[in-house]
Amino acid sequence: MNTERPTSRMMNGRGLIPLAVGICLSLLATASMAWTFEAEVVGVSDGDTVKIVTPRPCHPLRAPCKAGKVQYKVRLAQIDTPEKKQPWGDKARQALADRVFRKRVEVEVMDVDRYGRLVANLFLPKEEARDEAARWVNADMVQSGHAWVYRKYLVDESLLKLEEAARKAGRGLWGLPEAKRQPPWEWRAEKRKQKKEAR
């Protein structure tokens, strides 16, 4: 076990971020369940990614990932929305912003992804949601036709029923012509392939 004090190289800006992400990953590896905290949404990057600020450590019962008023990037768990350059990408982003921007949310963290983002379910407080079904933001995005269920990372199969209902009703992106409804994971894979072939 290394008991040396952190060096200045470890504590500079470049070393601190990987250290914080590493601590978060180790906490998640040892945790038996998801952990939850409250935060305010201060930015919406796209239809499934937000920036949040919280005045509390992200896991108060264990060694905290960060302390004080901090910002995290959050990827909504189990769903995938069109990318910005895809049809419906801007509308999906706006739909998420309408639901959560500048609102307090409950963040239920399921994982940390390879980019250091928290992968989480977002819940609106009862007073913020238009009805009980809208409280789980991830599910509401699927139900309203702004997101696909991300089958590769699916945990709650009830989301599949919401997606099927949205598809049958032609809500949101399901109202687009079929040729324009490409799942975002397939779109990203195509772009990676094209980039690789262009080298």
Steps between C-alpha positions, in 0.01 A plus 500: 500500500641839401507731803694784337355850510352619167761672286447843347460327162213290639332803657511730199189547282585207271556253780207598717223421250609139432548458877143619569358277224700206636360552848145513358558180304634319805203616706260368239684170482456446873150640532218246505241744368463833323552817701293814485545873554321823406632756254401787273518457123709788363557381142355268236754373246263281300192283549667263745779702665480777759730699727405518865625690803472368854618655826557157655745215439362252250505215753482633856515158669835407348819685413362776272595522134515879533405741775331838508288654223602297196388437143450158343410391151217246504405254226141381536501124559328245274401745225662641187383806310584617149836674470503874424565441129224238470135574423319580827829564686421866573141420595612228742741744663227762531258244644748410774574868569126572534476226762807563715694820428544713813300248702603295799516129427575179685798326342511120540847399385534156343855518361784724381578472129838503327476877453457557873130586472255379762251261339175560683125507523360850553184561699305824535349590839122448510436874492709536181346212301174537310394152617641191672609340170710805413705484820751252351654720232671214313167319458318822409745560215424153362124528557481834318695366201822695549722200581566138417545241769874427504471122489869438561467657846135420577415417861129586531304320229191717558675755279447270199122526541523880512706502183257270321205721601682812374585324174139388441367848577759666274616727781818704464769342283263215417308745283802537271527298177661164572813590303569782745454290814845352543587390855779726625732211589485387136555858379808537723639164384463610135679829571786317674530263204502786249764682702716187516469438125592863423841463669 
